[in-house]
Amino acid sequence: MTDTPIRLLLADDHPVVRAGLRAVLETEPGIEVAAEAATAEEAVARAAAGGIDVVLMDLQFGGGMNGAEATAAIAARPEAPRVLIVTTYDSDADTLPAIEAGATGYLLKDAPPEDLAEAVRTAAAGRTALAPAVADRLMNRLRTPGTTLTRRETEVLALVAGGLSNQAVGHRLHLTEGTVKSHLARVYAKLGVDSRTAAVAAATSLGLIRR
């Protein structure tokens, strides 16, 4: 067992959240908060500068790059630190992009302090640390692939839930309106519904998109 502490980078746009994470983690033996970042771009730059073992990454920042994009940028570099997502969101629309981007773990902000410290150690060791709700959701996706939505279907439906028309969804995702309609048709078939409103309601209740 090495005496070198696990060096953390706290990336969150809320100073109070960063202070809370620092207060919890600095009392843990073998863990050191080495840096903080208030934007995703700042987190990518600080991680690239070296001297960080684990990045605690929020998903939503005020503007610019989001947490999943930052995770992908960090994970793409050689000798990259591990990224542990710490967020309030547990829908598929949030978890899947982050995990696909290369996050080692995914924890919710209401997790007990001991779970947070354990997740940091697990991530530092290169193992996966998932909040129970997220792990359950991923297992259910694997067990029942027919009813789960692809990442693109989830993106389309999340934008529909936000009130966007098919044309606006297509513009946002660089898809034709016909392609958006095709994605929605597959969503309707998977969820057993026949309208945009019903699809949004069903996906929300199943935790596929954010409430």
Secondary structure, 3 states (H helix, E strand, C coil): CCCCCEEEEEECCCHHHHHHHHHHHCCCCCEEEEEEECCHHHHHHHHHCCCCCEEEECCCCCCCCCHHHHHHHHHCCCCCCEEEEEECCCCHHHHHHHHHHCCCEEEECCCCHHHHHHHHHHHHCCCCEECHHHHHHHHHHHHCHHHCCCHHHHHHHHHHHCCCCHHHHHHHHCCCHHHHHHHHHHHHHHHCCCCHHHHHHHHHHCCCCCC
